[in-house]
Amino acid sequence: MINEKFVKKQKQIIKSDITRLEKEIAANRKYLDLGSNNEDNALEFEAFEERSALTKNDEKELKELKKALERIGEGKYGICQKCGELIEPGRLKTYPAATYCATHAKSK
């Protein structure tokens, strides 16, 4: 069984990360509106592509963190979805939304 104190701390970290990502996504979406003329569009296109990619990554991470929060609520947080063993605490600290232990993350 995973340490309850550890899970509680991870839950706080996950909630904080969710809030941060939601703010970043909202800010990026506002920025993704291109300018009103062709010159503006040409100048902003590169930044648009970069922000768009960042937003997609943020949205993916946000989804994974929300699923991790659900697993906490279900009592399934920190359990490898492949083998059912505990995920290493160091791995969860590094990546709170981890769904696989180190062994199975490599073979995924």
Steps between C-alpha positions, in 0.01 A plus 500: 500500500625846416562746784190714565707807588687469171174471304357806677808704404483373142132600486594856597773507235264364235231757585758778483624372163143481370434862598827613338428312177144629477633858527773435240254344258258791537782753444627310196152479348467878520838537332410255224264753338702620200523864395248665272723559197742289295813670638391427857419143404837440337687642798296305752480167319817352651397603851152365427634157407719488810219606733263258333738209562555611860126522556449147365771370734348690792155361422640145490679550832187654653294197397760263649508694828122497527504123451765473773270697731221254419731207585574663835127521568457135403794387712689385189769770489856377477409154372645387169222440248700219340621287793300631797813569704576832668657770285827623647447815715791672325329445167174643634684803640656562161182429305190507726274365224709184443289194427778244463793392713845567356526151354172518310540864398808391302316215327194707414 
